[in-house]
Amino acid sequence: MSDTRRRVKVYTLNEDRQWDDRGTGHVSSTYVERLKGMSLLVRAESDGSLLLESKINPNTAYQKQQDTLIVWSEAENYDLALSFQEKAGCDEIWEKICQVQGKDPSVEVTQDLIESEEEHIEEMPETSPLIDLPTCELNKLEEIADLVTSVLSSPIRREKLALALENEGYIKKLLQLFQVCENLENTEGLHHLYEIIRGILFLNKATLFEVMFSDECIMDVVGCLEYDPSLAQPKRHREFLTKTAKFKEVIPITDSELRQKIHQTYRVQYIQDIILPTPSVFEENFLSTLTSFIFFNKVEIVSMLQEDEKFLSEVFAQLTDEATDDDKRCELVNFFKEFCAFSQTLQPQNRDAFFKTLAKLGILPALEIVMGMDDLQVRSAATDIFSYLVEFSPSMVREFVMQEAQQSDDDILLINVVIEQMICDTDPELGGAVQLMGLLRTLIDPENMLATANKTEKSEFLNFFYNHCMHVLTAPLLANTSEDKCEKDAVVGTTKSNTVCPDNYQTAQLLALILELLTFCVEHHTYHIKNYIMNKDLLRRVLVLMNSKHTFLALCALRFMRRIIGLKDEFYNRYITKGNLFEPVINALLDNGTRYNLLNSAVIELFEFIRVEDIKSLIAHIVENFYNALESIEYVQTFKGLKTKYEQEKDRQNQKLNSVPSILRSNRFRRDARALEEDEEMWFNEDEEEEGEAVVPPIEKSKQEDDFPDSYEKFMETKKAKESEDKENLPKRTSAGGFKFTFSHSASAANGANGANSKSMAAQTSPASSNGSSSKNTTLTTTVTATKGSLVGLVDYPDDEDDDEEEEASPRKRPRLGS
């Protein structure tokens, strides 16, 4: 046997009933001492490694299909197939198998005897003649139906019936009777024909399928299957296939074989999915060959189309041509969607070649055009195609968008088009937005980014993403949490200030999706997202959403903060304490009252984490600023535990101080301001946590965000001048016994010091206690300082002449922190 005849592909059937390619090699049949018998061996043509070693078991059922396939099962859920390059090679191996099993090579299946057959083994010897079929006449249809139905339980009788049907050309005679019965309106005969054709399909024979699914016979087969005896009226499957289902050639297909294969595959898939009833647990293996028939047809179709470069080039040319009308472009996109769906049947190496062909022809620039179209169906199909590409190779997509950024504006970058589609999804449930968010997450996931000796994809792509795309992603979040918008749209009479507006369900869902993606960034992009959060004061804007009437959105905002604190990064901790960003969290806890719900548990878990991990800077900030508001919460010991940790740390510091000679005390623990400044500068100059990730420059200011600062440097310039003011902002006991806080929800007042326009308000609150009642009421005086022009230690904001007027128009009415 020549090398070509020996060449085979080895397939195994996976859990999804799809064939997986295990490799290409050369097959031989030889005696294997270890297995004690004749065995099939397949050695890889690439390196000679053993792809398959399978003993030819005398009781194993082997099937020969389509002249070049041998299929069998070695265990209950382990199916194997050998696909031969040439029919001659298949015939020779089949003869070896039949020789071991003592079978005639003319059969196309060998079956193990089951108990019911062992009882009749004497009356059905292997040399018995084929089943005698009744003559194909109208008055014999009931007898034929009974015969076909009776053999389905016996593998050997199924094989003998299949051979008889094949040898006598019986199927075509049955289909001629169908036409006669339909013309005579012979309902009883049509019902019998339904049972006969359905039974023949369940014989699971590829050679019979080739006859039944030929152009000459397939519509009559569909016609027979319309007359199900259990239905009062026959179905109209042929009418659907011939009139409703229209085959559209977006580009004329000149290959008649390809066109015929496409028609056949669609119709056979329709028979399997629509016409045939769902097989019972006893019938689920009856149609395995039908599944294989469809699978190999799809492989052929994709291969034939892929090889026709002229056809694909014409499709891409029309898809990207501005002169192409919308209907035509919609058809082209749907064609590519179907094409990509078919490609999933290819084996990994073939699928790799397929997508590389599409990339070379320009699939990504074409998608960029169609994803921005107004037609919802076109955008949906383009999104599905994009998902296939991202799933196949995120790196290929990333490489394209980074090259594109050198030639195009940010607005038309492919990733920004995807983000805009996510933001503008009109579906009330945001189904498309959820899909796109998943694709974005895959693209920005460092786990699937490549690192080579010459370049680091992670560093390059994240630099690109944060400079060119992040402002588009966060735009809805920043727009819906701006001070002007929130105060302008605040609900009159509400107990919550700065209500998120518009606070409708769809907007809340979108913001939740964006927060989920940003939370992912906090976990996986430590340096880049840290730079962005601090430059844009992002956490403060996110925490505005703690006021949302939608609890799921408030929880998303809280989760974002929890991930930041979970990093235990002192730069983040200093940012949180300087900006007094625990205030909206604690306000949300107190506003929640005695309700025992997810929000309550999530907030308490946040503080419990801080206590357990002993994050000293945060513990000191919480106890010094908020303990009097929280000490009455006794149904958990979290806050008392924080106080205990704080006092223990204070005692330790005092003991250290006392152990130092008095002459050194004044300077022993004094931190040189210049040293502190140098330490903070180092953060911007060091690689990210020794991961080898290159340092990115500060985030570029986009035209949508002119009101945001460009760098962290102004923090260094104003730090010394503001330190004395920060001390004044600490809570101090007032003559009334309350605590005076100088902080505000607004960004400009959070760290404000000496603004000229300050207003003070007093509010009462009843902190939640373990028995659900207020243990004590005190007055907490909160000074809201509307300072112009600076967010101390973080960023600078431009002056806004309307700040004072809006502050007066929207006074805080919600209960604030109580002690």
N, C-alpha and C positions, 0 to 999 in steps of 0.2 A: 504494500500500500504506500503510495507516494506521500510526501509531506503535506501536500495540499489536501489530499483526501483525509489525512489524519487530523487536520486542523479543526478544533471545536471551541465553542464558548461554553463555560460552565455557569449555570444559573441556579439560584436557590430561591424559594418562595418565602417572602417575609410575612410578618404578622398582618400586614395590610393587604395581603393577597397580591402583592406586586413582586415581579421577578427582579432579583438583584444579580448583577453580573459579578462573578467571582474571578473572572480572568479568561484569557485566551491561551490555549496550549495544544498539545498533540496527545491523542488518546491511544491507548493500547489495551489489549486484554491479555492477561498473563496470570500464571499461578503464583499466589503470594503465600509463602510458608506460614507467616505469622497469622494470616486470616484463614488458613487451611482451606483454600479454594480458589477458583478462578475469580479474578477481580478486574475491575475497570480502573486504569491508572491514567491520570491526566497530568502532564508536566508542563509548566509555564514555558511559553516560547521565548520569553525575555531572559530568564535566568535558570530555567530547568528545575525550579522548585516544584514540589508536589502540590497541585491544586486539588486533586481528588484521588481518593483511594477507597473504592467501594466494592465489597465482595458481591458477586452475582449470586444472590440467595435464591434457591430453587422455589421458594414460596413468595417471593416479592413480585408485585404486579408492575410490569413494565408496559408503557404505551409508546407506540410509534405514531408520530403526528406529522402531517404536512411533508412527508418524505425525508425531512432533514432534522427531525426532533425526536429524541427519546426522553420520556418523562417517567419518573417513578418516585415512590415514597420510601424513605428508610426508617422513619419513625412516624408517630401519629401526627406530628406537626412539622415534619421536615421533608419538604419536597425538593427534588433535584431535577435538572434538565440539562441535556447535552444538545447544543445546536451546532450541526455539522455544516461546514462550508460546502461540501459536495454530497449529493445523494448516495454515491457509491460508497463513501466512507460510512454513512449511516447504515446502509444495507449490510455491510460487512460486520460491524459491531452488533447489529441486531441479530445476525445469524449466530454469533458467538453466544449471545444471551439466550436465544431459543435453544441452542445446542445444550447449554447447561441445564435448562429447565425442561428439556425433552419436548419442545414445542415445534410446530411447523413454522418456518420463517414467513410463511404467507400470512399468518395472523398478525394483527397490529396491536394486540393487547395480550398480556399474560396475567392471569388472575389467580390469587390464592383461593383454594376451596374454602367455603364457609360450611357450617354444620348442616344447614338445610340441603346443601349440594352433596355432602358426603353420604347422605341417606339414599341419594339417587345416582350414585356414581356408576353403578352397573348399567343403568339404562342410558347414561350419557357418557360413553367412553370418549377419549380424546379423538378417536378416529371416526366418531359418528358424523353423519352427513350434516350439512347446514339445515337450519330450520326451514321447513316447507311453508312458504307463504301462500295464503289463499289467493285465488285469482283476483286481480284488481277490477272489481265490478261494484256497482252500486249496492246490490243486495248482499255483498260480502263485507261492507264497511264495518258493521258491528262486530263481526268475527275478527277482522283485522285490528280493531280498537282493543278488543279483549286480549289478543295476542301481545300487542305492544305493551299494554299495561301490565300483563302478567310477568314479563321477563325482567322488569326493572329491578326486582329484588334479587336477581341472580346475576352476578358478574359474567359467568361463562355464557349464559343464555343471551345476555345483552350483546356480548361479542359476536355470537353466532347470528343473531338477528341483524346486527349491523353489517356483517359480511353479506348476508342474503340480500339486504336492501341495496347494498352497493353493487353487487354483481348483476342484479337483474334490472337495474335502472328503475327501481320500483317507485322512487320518490316522484319522478316526473309523471309517471302514470297516475299517482295519487292526486297530483296537482291538476291534471286534466279532469279527473272526477270532480274536483272542487269547482271548476268552472261550470261543469254540467249541473251540479247540485245548486249552484247559485242561480243559474239561468232558470232552473225548474222550481226555485224557491223551496227546495227540499230541506227543511229545517233539521229534521232528524239526521239526515246524512251529513249536514254541515257540523252538527254537534259531534258526530263520530269523528269527523276529520279533524276537529279541534283536538280531541283526545289523542289521535294518531300522531299529528305533527308535534304536539307538545311532548309526547312520549319519545319520538325520534330525537328531539332536541336533548332530552335527558339521557339518551344513549351516550352522549359526551364524546362523539367521534368527529375528529377534525375532517376526515374524508367526506363524511356526510354533510358537514357544515359547508364545505366548498361547493357542493352541489346545491344545497338549499339557499345559500347566500349569493349565488351567481345572479347576474343581471336578469337572466331568463326566468328565474324561479322566485326571487326574494319577495316580490310583491304578492304572489299567490300564497307564499308561506305566511306573510302578514295577514292576508285575507282569511286564511284558515283560523288564525289565532283571534280573529274578531268574534267568532261564534262560540263564546264560552257558554256552556249549558247553564251555568249558575246565574247568568244575566238575563233579564227580561228582554232587553234589546241589544243587538250586536253593537260593538264599538265601531268607530269610524277611523281606524288607524291609517288606512290607505289614503283616505281623503286628506288627513293631516300631512302625511309624508309627501303627497303629490301636489297639493294646493297651498296649504298653510306654510309648511316648511320650505322656504325657497333657498336654493343654493346660489350664493352670490360670489361671483368671481371678481374680486377687487381688481385683480390684474388677470387677463385671460391666461388660463393654463393650457399650454399647448400639448403637454404630455397626456395622452388619453389614458394610459395606465394609471397615472397619478390621480386623474379626475375620477376614474372608476373606483380606485381604492378609497378615496375620500367619501364618495357616495355610499359605498359598501359599509365602511366603518360607522358612519352616522346611523345607517339603518339598523345594523346589528346592535349597536349601542342602544338604540331605541327599543329594540326587541327585548334586550336584557333588562333595561331599567324601567320601561313603561308597560310592555305587554305581558311579559311573564310574571306570574305571581311570585312574591318573595318565597324562596324555597324554605321548607321546614328543616328542622335540625337533621332529619334523615336524608334530605335531598341536597344539602348544602354543597356536597362535592360533585353532584351530578353535572353542574355547569362549569366546572373548573377549566375544561378545554375551551368553552366559549369565552371565558375571561382571557385565557391565553391568546385566543384568536384575535380578540380586539387589541390586546397589548402589542402583539407583533405587527398588527396592521398600523398602529400609531407610530411605532418605531420606523417602519418603512416610509410612512408619509413624511415624517420629520427629516429623515435622511435624504429623501428625494428632493424635498424643498430646499434643504440646506445646500445640496450640491448644485442647485440651479442658481448660480450667482446673478445671472441676468434678471431672473424673476425677482429676487430679493432687492436688488439694486433699484429696479423700477418701482417697487413698493415704497422704499424709503424716499425716492425722488418725489413721488406724488404726495407722500405724507408731509414732507417739509416744504412743498411748493405753495407759495402764498396764493396762487391762482386756483388751487384745489378747493372745491366748494365744501361746505360743512358736512353735508350728507355723505359725500365720498370719503372725507377724512374720517368720519365716524365708522364707516365700513372698514377702512384700513386699520384703524386702531383695534376694532373688534377682531379682525383677522389676526393681528399680532397677539392679542390676548389669548385666542384659541391656540395659536401656534406655540406660545410659551407654556400653555397648559399641557399640550401634547408632549412638549419636551421633557416634562417630569417623568415620562416613561423611559427616557434614555438612561443608560448607565452613566456613572460619574464621569468617566473620561470622555464619553460622547457628548454629555451635557456641557462639559467644559468647552469643548470645541464649538458647540452650538452657540453658547453665549459670547464666546470670543468673536465668532462670525458676526453676530448682531452688533457687538461693540465696534468692530472694525467698520461696519456699514453706517454707524452713526445713530444707534438707538437712543442714546442719552440726550443728544441735542434735539432729536425728534420729540422725545417725551417732554422736554422743557417747553416746547411750543404747545403741545396738545393739553398739558396739565393746566395751562393758563387760559384755556378756552372757556366760553360761557356754558357750553352744552354739558349738562350734568352727567349724561351717559358716557360721553367721551372722557371726561375727567375721571370717572369711576373706573373705566377700562384702563386708562393710562396709569392710574394708581395701582391696579392689579399687576400690570406689567412691571412697574417700578418695584413692587414688592418681590417679584420673581428675581429681578436683578440684584436687589439688596441681599436677599437670602442667598443667592448664588455667590456673590463676591462684593462685600462691602468695600473692600480696598479699591476695586475697579471704579466704583461710584465716587469714592473720596478722591481718587487721583484725577478723575474728570473735573470735579468741581473746583479743585485747587488750581488746575490749569486754566479753567474758565475764568477764575477770579482775576487773572492777569490781563484779561482782555475785555471784561464786561463790568458794568456797574453792579453794585450790590443788589439792586432791586430785581434784576433778572437772573440772578444766580439760581441754579436748579434747587439747591437746598432752601433758599429763601422762597422760591415758588412753592415748594412743599409745605413750608411753615405757614405761608399765607393761605394755602388751601385748607390747612388744619384750622386756622383761625376763622376762616370764612365759611366753614361747613354749615349748611342750612338745615341739616337734619336735627330735629329737636333732641334726639338722643346722642348726637355727635358720633355716629357710627364710623363715618369716614375719618373724622379727626382722631379717633382712638387708633385706627389702623395706621394713620400717618405718624402718630406719636410713637408707635411701636417701631416703625421704620427709622425714625430719627434717633431713637434710643440705640438701635443697632449700629447706626452710622457713627455715633459719638462714644460708643463703648470701647474703652482702651483694650479690653480683653481680646478683641478680634483685630487689633491693629498690629502691623508688622514692624519688626525692628531688624535692620540690616547693618552691616559694617559701615555703609556709606551714609545712611540716613535713618532717621527715626520717624516713622509715620505718625506716631502718637503726638510728638512735639509739633510737627509741621501742621497736621490737620487741626489740632486744638488751637494753635495760634490763629489759623485761618478762621475757624468757627467763631471764636470769641471776638475777633476783629470785624468780621463781615456778617455774621448771622445772629449773634446773641441778642443784639438790639431789636431785631425783628421778632424773636421769640418772646421777649419780655415786654414788648410794646403794649399788649392788652393789659398786662398786670400793672404796669406803671400808669397807664391811662385811667384805670379803674380805681387806683389808690392815691391819686393826686389830691393834695389838700383842697385845691380850689373846687374840684369836682365833687369831692365828698361833702364839703361844707355847703356848697350850693344846693346839692340834692338831698340834704339831710331831711328826714321825715319830721314834720312838725309834731311836737308832743312826745317823741320817742324818748325812752330812757337811755338809749345808746347814742353817743355822739359819733360824728364822722361815719355815718352809715355808708356801707359800700354801695355805690350806685353806678350803673344800674344793677340792682341786686336780683335780677331775674334768674330763673333756673338754668337756662342755656348758658348765660354768661358765667354763672358760678361753675358749671361743669367745665367750661373751657379753661377758666382760671385754675381749676383743680388739676386738669391735664398738664398745664404749664408748670404748676408747682411740683407735680410728680416728676417731670423731666428735670427741673432744677434740683430737686432732692437727689435724683440720680447723679447729677453733676457734682453735688457736694461730696457724695460718697466716692466718686471715681476720678474727679478732676481737681484734686486738692488745691494745687497752686492757682490754676487759671480761674476757677470759680471764686477762690478767696480774693483774688485781685479784683474781680468784677463786683463781688458783694460789697467790698469796702469802698471801692470807687463810686459805686452807685447808691450806697446806703440801702441796699436791696432788702435786708432783713426787716428794716423799719417799715418799708412799704408792704412787705408780705404780711407783717403782723397787723396791719390795718384790717386784714380779712378776718381777724379774730372777732370782729364786730358783725360778721355776716349772719343773716338769719338762717342760712343754710349750714347746719352743723358740720356736714361733710367737708365744706370748704374751710371752716374754722379749724377742723382737724388736720387738713392738708397744710395749712399755715403753721400749725403747731408741730407737725411732723418735720417740716423744713427746719425749724429752729432746733428740734430735738436731734436731727442728724448733725447739725453744726456743733452743738454742745457735745454730742457723742464723740467727736474727733478729739476732744480735750486739748484743743490748740489754744495756747495763751494769747495769740493775736486775736482770734475770734472772741475769747473771753474778755479781753480788754475792750474790744469793739462793743460788745454787749453791755458791759458795765458803764463805759463812757456814754453810750447812747441811752442808758436807762431802759433797755429793751425788754426787761421783765415786766414793766408796768402793764402793757396790754394783756399779757398772759395772766397776771394776777387779777386784773380787773375782770377778765373773762371768768376766772374761777369764782370770784365773789358774786358776779352777776348771775352765775349759774345757781347760786343759792344752795339749797339743801338737796337739789336733784342729784340722784345717784345715776349718772349716765356715762357714756363713753368719753365725753369731753372732760368730765370731772376726773375720771380715772387716768386719762392721758396726761392732764396737767400734773396730777399728783405723781405719776410715774416719772415725769421730767425732773421734778424736785427730788424724788427718791434716788434717781440716778446720780444727781449731783452730790447727794449725801453719801451714797455707797462708794462712789469713786473719789470722794473727798477732794473735790475741785475747790481749792481754798479760796481763790480770788472770787469765784461766784458765790460761795457760801458767805464770805464776809459781806459782799454787796447785798445779798438777799436779807441777811439778818440785820445789817445796819440800816437798811432803807425800808424794809417791808415787814419785819417780824411783828410789829405791833398790830398790823392788819391781819396777820395769819395765826397769831398765837391761840385764838379761840377755836381753831379747827383741831378738834381732839379725836375725831373718829379714825385718824391715822396718826402715827407718831413721827411722821416725816419732818414736820416743821420744828417740833421740839428737838428732834435729832439734829437738825441743822444748827439750832441754837447751841446744843451741847458740843458739836464739832467746833463751832466758832469759838466758844469759851475755852475749850481744850487747846486750840491753836493759840489763842491769846495768852493763856497761861504759859505755854511753851516759849513764846516769844519773850514774855516778861522774865522767865527764868534765864534765858540766854542773855538778856540785857543785864540782869543782875550779876551774872557771872563775869561780865566784862569790867575791867578796872574803870573807875569813874572818869579818869582823865581821857579815856578813849571813847566813852559812850556817845559823845556828841557827834563823832565822825564814823563810828564803827559800822552803823547800818545806813549811813547816808549814801544814796546812789547818785553818782555824778551825772548831772543832766546830759553832759556831752556823751557819756558812755551809753546812757539809755538811747540817745538819738542814734548812736552808731549801731547799736544792736538792732534797732528797727530798720535801719538802712540795709543791714546785712540780709534781711529777709528778702529784699527785692533783688539781691545780687547772687543768691545761692541757688543751686539746682534744687529741684523739688524733692526733698526727702530722700536724696541719694538714689533716685530712681533713674537717673540718666536723662531726665526730661529737660530739654533746653528751656531757658528762661524766656518768657514772652515779654514784649514791651508792654507798657500800660495800654489798656483798651482804648482804641481810637474813638474819638467823639463822633457820633453819627448825627445826621441832620435832624433826626427825630428827637434827639436828646440834648438840645442846646442848653437846657437848664441844668444839666448835670456837670460836675467837675471832670477834669481830664486826668488827674493824677492824685497820688496819695501824698505828694510832697508838701502840700499846704498844711497837712497835719503837723509836719515837722516845723514849719515856719511859725505856726500859731500856738504850738504846744506850751512853750514857756509862759507866754503872755496869758494863757488861760488857766494855768494850774491854780493860781490863787482864787480864780472864780469858781473852779470846780470844787474847791474846799467849801465855798459858801453855799454850794448846792446840796450839801449833805443835809439829811433831816435833822432838825433841831427842835428841842422841846419848846413849845410855846407856853405863854402864860395861861392859856385855856386848858392845858394838859394834852393837846393834840400834837400832831407832827406836821411840820411845814416842809413840803417838797417843792423844789424848783425844777419841775420837768413838765413837759407837755407831750401830747400825742403827735403834735406837728413836728416835722423834721427840723424846722428852723428854730424851734423853741426847746428841743430836747436837751441841748447842752447850752442853751443861751444863758448869758450872764448878766450883762448890764444894759439890756434894751430899754429904750425910753418909754415904750408903750407896754406896760404890764398890767394885768388884771388879776384879781384874786377872787376865788369862789370857795365857799364852804359847802360841803355836802355830807350827808349822813348815810351810813351803810350798816347793815347788820351782818357781820361775817357768819358763814355757816359753821355750825357746831355739830357735835355728834348726835345730839337729840333733836336736831332740826330747828331749834329755836335760837334766838339771839341771846347770847350770854351777857352782852353788854353793848351799849351804844356810846360811841365817842365821836367827836367831830374831827375830821381830817381836813385841814386847810391846805388846799393845793394852789400854788401860785403858778399861773400860766403865763409864761414870759414870751411874748411875740418878738423875738429878736430879729432884726433885719440883717441879712447879708452873710450869716455864718452858721455853720453847724460845727460846734467846737470839736476839734480833734478829728474831724472826718472829712467834710467837704464844704465848699463854698456855694451858696445859692445867690442868684441875682436878686436885686431888690424887686419887690412887687408892691406897687402903690396901693393895691386894694386889700392888703393883708389886714390892716386895722379895721377897715369897714366890715370885712367878712367875719372877723373874729367877734365883733360886737353883734353881728346879725345872727350868729349861730353859737350862743353860749352853751357850755356843757351842762347837760341836764341829767345825765345818768349818775347813779350812785357811784362814788369812787371808793378808793381804798379806805377801809375802816380799821380801827385798832381795838 
